[in-house]
Amino acid sequence: MTSTTTTSATLDVELLAAVERRVLWLAASVVHHANRVRPNPSGLKVGGHQASSASLTTIMTALWLHQLRSGDRVSVKPHASPVLHALQYLLGDLDERHLTTLREFGGLQSYPSRTKDPGTVDYSTGSVGIGATATVWGAIARRYAGGLTATPAATGRQWALVGDAELDEGAVWEAILDPAVAELGEVVWVVDLNRQSLDRVVPGIAAGRLTGMFEAAGWQVLQVKYGRVLEELFARPGGTALRERIDGMPNPEYQRLLRCDAATLRKRLPGDSADVAALVEGLDDATLLAAVRNLGGHDHSALLDAFARIDDTRPTLVLAWTVKGNGLATEGHPQNHSALLTHEQMDVLAQRCGTDPADPWKRFPEGSAEDDLCRRAADRLRREPVPAAVPPPVPADFGRTPTGTATTQAALGRALLDLTRAAPEAARRVVTVSPDVSSSTNLGGWLNKVGVWSATERTDWFADDRETILHWRERPDGQHVELGIAETNLVGLIGELGATWSRWGEPLLPVGVLYDPFVERALEPWSFGMYAGGQSILVGTPSGVSLAPEGGAHQSVKTPSIGIEQPGCVAFEPAFAIDAEWCLLDGLARLGRPGGSSTYLRLSTRPVDQSLAAVPEDPAARERRRRQVVAGAYALRRHPDPQVTVAAMGAVVPEALSAVARLDGLGIGADLVVVTSPGRLHEAHRARQGRGDAPTWVLDRVLPADRARPLVTVLDGHPHALSFLAAVNRVRSVDLGVTAFGQSGDLADVLRHHGIDADGIVAGALDVLGR
């Protein structure tokens, strides 16, 4: 089946196959040790994916040992993490002691993690589909970061190793259909086309449909369907009929052949074809059994030939046909996804792989051809450490006080423009991203000033049109990235832009803007981006039922709670323009650095009289107010003898002010606390209980024990977001907010409908006081 000619090409393939066998053994052993060797007092299955790893072993060995260069980055299919660890070990990037720690506390993670695994991981994966699309946004982020320095903008390929079932994810298609993606020639996806999902063998063959869809999106598509054993058989008499028989065979029928012995295979494979029967009859058992599983994804020559044909002028999809569980006792079984080999099956695998189960982590003998190949690959892939870079300082305060009537949404665009004047070096690091809502989220002025990012400069055909307000100047030094209408693309990109400080040593300050109701749609990939080390600012605007005429479909309710609960993120909902500026600057100052974090800003289109903010004129008092704003809350009104405290957040603060004045007229003194970040207040509350190390001083300032009174909380969102405040001083409370889908109407009617107008707040105060 293999040539005896000792050409260098043949020798390389033979060596790759020898290393692959060791990689397969190590990957299976990592999972085996975690489940069947390591003590497990709880009795719970540790898990791991031996079969999913086996289907990618050939592909990953060919990549790491032959194809990859140091500038390349790879996103590894989540369930193939044991293969990554095996390769890292053989190439000296992972110490032997880690091989026994898969899914152990503090050990190798269940899926590749940039921030938690001890070896080099380029992309965190685990949330299906996100790992693949991350390479697209990583390519753009690298180009953008490279444009800030003399570093080449697109050095190295961005590889994604993708399970075919992952292509069912809508996020994948949202990504490949964005017009900017067709220009990213450094993106290469290799699909592990094993035609099995978690539960079953997928009935339909999707390769043809996938080819058409990716080609329509501007991708090059390369098929690696058969290996050289089958290709040689196809060239024999009856070979054409054999190809047609396999090509036309349903997936489940083909998978069943993998479970057959040679005698049964001779009966089933020909089907109704006499030509195939004659061809099969002339093959010995070993050749027949090898041929039926000789798919291109397990043939190094076929894979390397395909990699050599990659067109770097456009993204490439490599469809590599594989067998799930290739080389294992569970090979091709419909339920092999999480199946674990027995001790006896591991012994058989060790014999086939030429290793010793009593010494599972044994390396290749020093000086052997396999050892030499691994050392040369390690030298080729060695990377220089990324130099630490600190982003330019961001001012805490611009020193001006907004006047007149303004919205917090408009304050966003104004603050970004002010940043270009107050801190131009920091402003140059800001990159905004929008899914086709730049103008409706008040980024027009910023966009006109900084331009739109594009890999190449494009003509602005409306530059001389005096009626055009938004100028679309696309050039490589633009600072705004405009995507199509897909929120998952937005957060995927800001996550990768927010990781350039650690990937390339170029800190960026990414700000993504979307409509607040769609934060939930984008939450999973944004959360995963934070898990992977990306730091960004997400702006949800407009928000809440105060967007009254738009109706329930655009009135967000749950997002304040999401902001509190999201790890790695500080959420703000400012009431006034100055609060929005301070919160934005605080968020920008935490980006692009070790220990940094992301920010969620929930903004509103409600016009508010800015004099209501009562910003202190004294510089020290102003700074005190600013510190309280970014810490989570400040007292806007203090009564000499309060009977009740009103804590209000965001767009309903004007109603709270009106209610406090009315309560005073009823002889009921009220303090008014403006909440800007319930998450930071909740952290302070937990720290006071000894369950965290967040600063607690803000609670002493805004909710001091000596002013503990019954509490009314109110926000334009679900009331439970602020309900915990009653526990700070253990007082009675009434919590007001939105608990139903909204409806259209003018602002007064909608606020009244939900009981968050001044009448509702006054009534809540009377209720909590028992009046």
PyMOL commands that set and color helices and strands:
alter all, ss='L'
color gray80, all
select helices_A, chain A and resi 8-37+50-54+57-67+78-90+96-100+130-146+164-168+170-176+179-183+207-216+228-234+239-247+251-257+262-268+274-281+285-292+296-298+300-308+343-353+369-381+408-422+424-428+439-441+444-450+487-497+500-503+516-531+548-550+552-554+559-565+577-589+610-613+619-631+650-665+678-688+697-702+705-707+719-721+723-729+747-754+758-769
alter helices_A, ss='H'
color red, helices_A
select strands_A, chain A and resi 73-75+158-163+187-193+220-224+316-321+405-406+430-434+452-453+474-475+480-482+509-514+537-540+569-572+598-602+608-609+633-637+644-649+670-675+711-715+733-736
alter strands_A, ss='S'
color yellow, strands_A
deselect
rebuild
show_as cartoon
